[in-house]
Amino acid sequence: MTLTGYLNTLSAVPGEMVDLMVSASAPEVEVALVRLRHGDDNPQGPGRRILPVASFPTRTVEGGERDVHLGSCVAVPSIGRQSSSGVDLSVLVQPTTPAVGREQGVLSLLAADGSAGVTVLLDATGALILRAGQDDVTSLAVAWRSDSWYRIEVGISVDGTAQLRCTELRGRREVWSGAAPEAAVARAVVESAVVGAVTCGRVGAQWVPDRVFNGKIENPRIHRTDAGGSRSLVADWRFEREVGSALSIDVSGHERHGIVVGAPLRAATGASWRHEEVDFTKVPDQYGAIHFHDDDLDDAGWPSSLRFAVPDDLESGVYAVELRAGDAVDHVPFVVRPGADSARARIAVLLPTFTYIAYANERMVTRLDFEGDQMSDHPIHPGHRDIELAQHPEWGLSMYDVHSDGSTCSYSTHLRPIPNLRPDYRAWLQDAPRHLSADLYLVDWLMEKGYGFDVITDHDLHRDGAPLLADYAVVITGSHPEYVSARMLDAFDAHAEDGGSLMYLGGNGFYWVTSQDAVRPHLLEIRRGPVGTRPSEGAPGQGFHSTTGEPGGMWRQRGRWPNSLTGVGMTAQGWDSRAPGFRRSAELPPELAFVFDGVTEDVIGDFGLIMNGSSGDEIDRFDPERGSPRETVVLATSTGHSDFYLLAGEDVMASRAGLGGTESADVRSDMTWLEKPGGGAVFSVGSICFTGALSHDGYENNVSTVIGNVLGELLGRRGDS
C-alpha cells in the first residue's frame, strides 16, 4: 500500500496553520497528531515512544494516489500570438544523454491549447528533429561529442520552407538539412514556448514537463521575418540574468519572461566559458547555461488534504502527523517551536534540518558497494524505508545522489514525501537510526531526566539568526549537523560572545557550505568541489551557489573551520559492527573534574544502540593545525577503531599507506571542552553514534552521567536563571 505525505513546513508555532499533503492507495486516511519521543524499536533500548496528542481530534481525509512530475524546463506563458511562418529559432545546446532511448525537447513553440506547434527535439537515437505538430519535417544525424557545444538553428520562410542546421562550435563542424517544403510547418499558430522539454502543462499547482532534455541549454532566441523582408526580435532569453530566481529573463524588450520549472542547475558554465574565472558573478556572460535534468524536482505540488491549526496547548517538541489506512501507518514529522510571546526554556535542542534535507531520499545503497573489503564488515540489507524509496523514484533525489545523466545533485527540497525523515528510519549502512530517528535519542533522554527544553530547527535559525538563540543558556545540537549556512555560523558566534554555551553531541558537523533560496525557502543548495569527503562532485567552474553567489565547498576552505567553533573537526568515517568507546584522559585540570563525577570506568560509552558503541560512523578530532583553539582540553579519546575507518581525504596531503584506524593516530574522536571568552563553554563529543548510548541500562550509564554533569555545569554558567 502507498501511504505517505508531507507538510508545507518543517516547524510551526502553536496556533499556526499547517497544510498536510497525502497520497494513499486507500480511499480514506485517518489523521491524528502525536508527539515523537523515541523511534527506535531495538529491544535493548526503551522501545518506540510515540505519544498521542489529546487536543487534536482524529479526523478522516480523502485518500487517492498523487503523482509527482519530475523534470525541469523553462515555461514561457506568452510570446504573442503569431504564425510560425517567417520564424527563425536559434539555441545553444550541450546534450548529456543524446541517445537515451526517448525523445528530448530542446525548444518548442506551443499552440493555444498547449500542444506543440513547432518543436526542435532529439529522438530516441539522438537524431535532431524538426517537427510540426505531430509530423517530422526534417532530421539530422549528429555525431554528438561529450562536452561539446552546438548551435541549432531553424529557419522557416514565409512560404513554409524549413531549414535545420546544427553547428559544433568546437572546430565549426556543420551539419544541415536542405529545404524541406512542408507547408505544415508554416500553418502553425503559436502563442507560448517551452525550453528544455516538448511541452509543459499545468495540473493544479503542478507543472508537468514532457520529454525533458538532459544537458545544458543557453540563449534560446526567436526572430521573425515579415513578407517585406524586415527582421525583428521576438524573444531573447539570457539565463545568466537573475540566476538566483525561478525566472528566465527575456532581453528582447518585449518582457516575454519565462518560469524556470523544477529547479534545474543554474549558474552553469556556458559555451563561452574560458576556464579562467570560476565566479559567475564576475563573468555572467560565460555562465549563460541552465543544466536541465529529467529527474529534477522543486515542489511535488500536491493539493492540501487537510489544513489544520497547531493546538495552542502544545509545548515545544518534536511532533508528527500520524496517517493510518488499514494496517499501514506513517508519521510525517515537524517541530513545534515556541511562539513569539511564549516563555523560553533554558535549553534549546537544535535539530539539523538542513542535513535532513541534504540527505532527503538518499539512495546510495543502489549504486555503491559498501560490503566485504570495502567500507563495512557486514552484509547490507536495505530497510523498509529504503525499499519504499526504491519503489517511488518519482519522489526525487538527495544531494547524495547523481542525476540520470551522471551529474551531481545540488538542490534538495522538503516539499515532497521523504521516507528517510521518519521516526522509524534505520539507515541501511549502520542498520540503526540516523538523522531524525537518531536525534530522538537525545529528545527521549531529556524527557526521561525531566529537563525543560525547546526544539528549534536549522531552518528557524537561518531565518531568524542570532536573536533566536539569545534567550537560551545552552544550545544542544543533533547528531549530525553537517550542513550549515553562514547566517547559522554567525548566530553560534554571537551566542558564544553573549555567554551562551553549546553542546555538540554529534560528528562531521559544520562541514558543507549550504544556502537557502530566499524566495523558495524549501529549496537548499550545495556545491561540492574537488575537496572534501563526498559522494560526487560538481563540474569544473560550477562551485559558486546560484542562490546566493557565494563560493561553495567546505567551510574550512573559507577559513571557518568547524574546529574553531567546537574544538574538533571531521577526521574519519567507518561503518563496522563494533564502534569503540572513549578512554578518559590521564590528566585533567581540576576545574574539569566535574565532567566525570560519578563515573568509575576508564572507558566511556563502549555500548550503544548504534553500531554497539559511542564513537562511530563519522568522527571528529582535536587538531590545532586545523583550527582547534589550543586552549581546548581533550577530556577523552576513542581507541580501537578498525581499518574500516580511514582518515578523511581532505586531510591526506599525498597518497600513502597507514590511513586506517589501526595505524593512524588521527583516526579517533575526541571529547573536548572549550572555554569561551563570553563566559560560556563548548562541550563536544565528535561522533555521530554518541547519543545512541544515552538510554543504555535504563539510562544509568557513564554516557548519561557525563552528559548530565556537563549540562548541569553549563546551565549554571549564565546568571539569568
PALUM-490494 format. One record per residue (C-alpha): x, y, z. Coordinates in pm, whole numbers, plus 50000, padded with zeros to 5 digits. Layout:
BEGIN
XYZ
...
***
This chain:
BEGIN
500005000050000
501065035749933
500625057750239
502725088950267
502575126450298
504435158450360
503805192150522
504335226950387
506725234450674
509285217150895
508375237451204
505435257451333
504285276251642
501095268851837
498125283251652
499875283451315
498035268851017
499795239250851
498965221650525
499145183850502
499515166950164
498595129850149
498905102049893
497315068349967
496095038649770
493285036250026
490105056849975
490295072350322
493085080750565
492805087050939
494825116651061
495985121851418
498685142351590
501385125951802
504485136051990
507715118451895
509895108352185
511815077052077
511615059951740
513955030151774
512254996851849
515554979651934
514744957352236
517984968652404
516535003452438
513335018252581
511345009752266
509265031452041
507625060152228
505055078752022
502605097852240
499055108452145
498035144952143
494625146252306
493825181852196
493915171951829
490845150751747
491355123051493
489805130951160
489465114350820
490685127950488
490215115850135
492815091550004
493915086049646
497395083849500
499135115549388
501585118649103
504925136449110
506135150248780
509915150448768
511965170848527
512835207048456
512335231948177
511545268348114
507875275948050
507175308847870
503505318347915
503365341447613
505395350047307
502495367847140
500025350646910
501665346146571
502105323246276
505165301246263
505825311745906
508745335745893
510065324146232
513755317446296
514975298546605
518485297146750
519735279247061
523005266047206
522955230647346
525225205447514
523395172147541
524505148247817
522405117747718
521705123147346
520735087047267
518945078247590
516115059247422
513405085847442
512635119347290
514065151147446
512675185347370
515085213947309
512755242447212
509025242347135
506555268247018
503125259247151
499595264047028
496845279547239
495845245647380
499425238747498
500205213547227
503455215247034
503225235546717
506875236646613
509435216246805
513165210346793
514005177846969
516285147846988
514685114546906
515395081847087
518575076146884
519925111446926
518925123946581
517985160746569
514385165346456
512305194946340
508665186746398
505455204646305
502575193046520
502905155146514
504835153546185
508605152746148
509595178545890
513295170945866
516045154246068
519805154446110
522125126846221
524525144946454
527655128546595
527275144346938
530535146847133
530735148547510
531355183547649
530975199847308
528605228547243
526345230546938
524315258246785
520975246846649
519225269746401
515835266746240
514645288845957
511015288345844
510385310145543
507175329045482
506175303245220
506745274145463
510125261645352
512055249645658
515755245145715
517505228946012
521175234746082
523475222146362
526985235646406
529525222346656
531285252546799
534505233146854
536025230346509
532985246746345
531695213546214
528355219746049
525515196145973
522465209845795
519405199245608
518325212545275
515005229045214
512025209245343
508955220645150
506435210545416
503655235845431
502505222045769
505385238745948
504125272745833
500485266745920
501025265346296
499745293846508
501765296246828
501345316147149
503845302947408
507115284247433
508975257847629
512745253947658
514165220347765
511025199447706
508475192947433
505555206747634
504915217247995
501305217048104
499815226348437
497605204848659
496605224948964
499845236049129
501875210048940
503935216648633
504105186448402
507225187848184
507015163047896
510065147147734
512675166847926
516105174147784
519185161847971
522005186747935
522765223547906
520855249247703
521895285347652
520425316647492
517325304947305
516195332047064
513255337446833
513275361146536
510735365946264
510885379745913
507825395345756
506755393845393
508705425245321
511945410045450
512085430345771
513575410146060
512565415746423
513355400146760
510505381046927
512345368647238
515925365447361
516325346147687
519535351647886
519785325348158
522675343648323
520205370048441
518685365648789
520205331148837
519095330849199
515455331049098
512925309248918
512755333948632
514135332848280
514735368348165
513875379447813
516025408947698
514205414947370
512315444047519
509005425447498
509315411347854
508425376147748
509975362048060
509835325148140
509295304448453
512095280548543
510325248348638
511715220248855
514895236748989
517455227648722
521085237348782
521695274248729
524965293648728
526195266748489
529135272548257
528105281647905
529535278747557
531805309147603
533375298847937
537145304647901
538325283648200
539845314948354
537255326848607
535115304048827
532965330948993
529885335048777
529125368948932
532285383248774
531735369648421
527985363548398
528065361848019
530175329948050
527535313848274
524535316548045
523515279748060
520925260348255
521595223148308
518265205148279
517595170148410
514705146148368
514775139348746
514875174848884
512275183849147
511375216549318
507905210649466
505735179549434
502785203349414
500145181149572
496885197249678
496315200950051
494415171850204
493995189450538
494685224150671
494925224051048
495925246751333
498695235251563
496965231651903
497595261052133
498405238652429
501395221052272
504735226352436
507785228452215
508945194452093
509075170251802
505675160251669
504235141951371
501045139251177
500105102551205
498495087150896
496595054150915
494935033650641
494204997350715
497334982250869
499615009150722
500955037350937
503165066950850
504445096051056
505145129750894
507335148851141
507565185551226
508825206851513
506645228151736
508835257451832
507885282852098
505685311551987
506895347551979
505335355452316
505955321652480
508315317052772
511605301552672
513225271352830
516895274752918
517855246152680
517375246352304
517685214252103
518675224251750
517545197751503
519795197551193
517045200450934
519485213350670
521235179650699
517905161050695
517035177550363
520515172450217
520055135150280
516345135050192
515575103749987
519235093449969
519565062249752
523295054449758
522565018349855
521615012049492
524885024049342
527725019249590
529474988149720
529974990350094
530304953150165
533134928550221
536514945050184
535054978950102
533545000650377
531744976850610
532244942550764
528634931150731
526114924950454
523844953850368
520104948350395
518014978550292
515284986350542
511624991150464
512085028550412
514855022250156
512584997449980
509815023349979
512205048249820
513195023049553
509535018349469
509005055749428
511785071649221
509365099949142
509865113649494
513165128349380
516825127949469
519015137949761
522245157349748
523955123549783
522615110749454
523505118049095
521115127048818
520285102548542
522985118448325
525635113348597
525865149548712
525815157249082
522615168549251
522995203249401
519475211449523
517065194249759
513525202649866
511305192950161
508055197249962
507725160249880
507485126850062
510735118650246
510705082750381
514115085950548
512795115250752
510695093050976
510965082151342
511295045551240
514015050750977
517015027651006
519995036750788
520945008350558
524675011950621
524525013451001
521404991951041
520445017551305
518665050951330
520295081051166
519285117551131
515875124851289
515365089551419
518775091551592
518165126551725
515135113551911
517595095652143
518505130052281
514875141452299
513975109752487
516855113752734
515945149752814
512335139852874
513365109953085
515595131753303
512955158653342
514725187453168
512685215653023
513735222952666
512605239252344
513135224352000
514135246051703
515445237951357
518215248651122
515565264550905
514405285551201
517955295751287
518805305250929
515635326150906
515845343451246
519595344151305
521285352051636
518165365651815
516675330751810
519415318052044
519635348552269
517415335352548
519005300952576
521745292352821
522645260452632
522125250152271
522435212652205
522995200551851
521645169251691
523895140351597
524895152151251
524795189851187
526845186650867
525145213250653
525075249150777
524805284150637
526895314850712
523945330050897
523815299951125
527555301351199
527235338451275
524435330151520
526615304651701
529425330251728
527075356651865
525625332052116
529105324252247
530005361152270
526875366652476
527885339952727
525835311352585
527095275552575
527005248352311
526885210552343
527945194852013
526675159352052
527465147451702
530075142451436
531005156251093
529465189251193
529545223951036
531165209650724
529505219850394
528565255050287
524785254350249
522435280950121
518695285350111
516725300349825
515415333849950
512135331149758
511705293349781
512865285450138
512025248650091
514945246449847
518535241849972
521705243149765
525245230049797
528135229149551
530595201149612
534045207749475
537135185849440
537895186949816
536015170150097
534595136150183
531865134949920
529675111249720
530185130949397
531435164649287
530215192349063
531585200548721
534615223548691
533785260248718
530445254748889
531415258149254
529525290249335
525965289249465
523305301849230
521015311349521
523485334349699
526515338749473
528845326349748
531595300449699
530525265249792
532515235749917
533775230450270
533615257550533
537255251150620
538195263050270
536735296650364
538575297950697
535555288450907
536935256351049
534435235151240
537275230551490
537315267551575
533675265751683
533635232351860
537275222851923
537075192851688
536565186551318
535855158151079
538655132451066
537325098350956
534305076850881
533655039850911
530855015050946
531794982351107
529884961951362
531584974851674
532175011651746
534545017452039
534125039652342
536215068752475
539145064252712
539405091652973
542485113752957
545065105353223
545365140853349
542665167453354
542605202553501
540965201053844
538275225553735
537015199853482
536895170453721
533115175253745
532685160553395
533345125753529
531735128853870
530085095653950
531955077353672
534225049153784
535065034053444
538095044453237
536205038652912
533075058952839
530395045252610
531625011052496
527935003652433
525055019052243
522145013452007
524155024751702
526915000851600
527244989251963
529375018652073
529515056352115
532395065851881
531475056651529
530015064751189
531655098751122
534045111551385
535945143551469
539315150451629
541075178751808
543815193651589
545335228551639
546685227451283
543125226051157
541575253551359
541135238551706
541895265451966
544975254952160
543185260752489
540785232352403
541015204552663
540745168352546
538665150252807
538655115852644
539685099252319
538255069652134
540525039952091
540355008051890
538895018751555
539254992751284
540664997650937
537165002950804
537775037950942
540075057650713
541475092450750
539345117950564
540655125750217
540865163150280
543495156350547
545675134950320
548325156450159
549735128349946
548715092349879
550285069550134
549755038450339
548765038150704
545475057050686
543355031050866
542105030951222
544675005751345
547575025851201
546745062851204
546625081751533
544425107651363
541585082651324
539805089551651
537115110751808
537955134552088
535645145252367
536615181252438
535935211952649
536465247152520
536015278052735
534635308252550
535565344352638
531935353952693
531675330652993
530085300752823
531765269052703
531555243052428
531435205852503
531965182952205
531945145452150
532875143351782
530805112451700
527505106451522
526905074851728
527235091052067
523635097952169
522675061952087
524315052652419
522215075552641
519475050552727
521775020652793
520975001453111
517855021353187
519635054853138
522015046453425
525365046153245
528515066753215
527455084652895
524235095853060
526165106453370
528715126953173
526025144952972
524085152353290
527215166053459
528085188153163
524555201053116
524275209753484
527515229453470
526565248653157
523105257153284
524765273153584
527105294453374
524695322553299
523175342653581
519805345153412
518135315953586
***
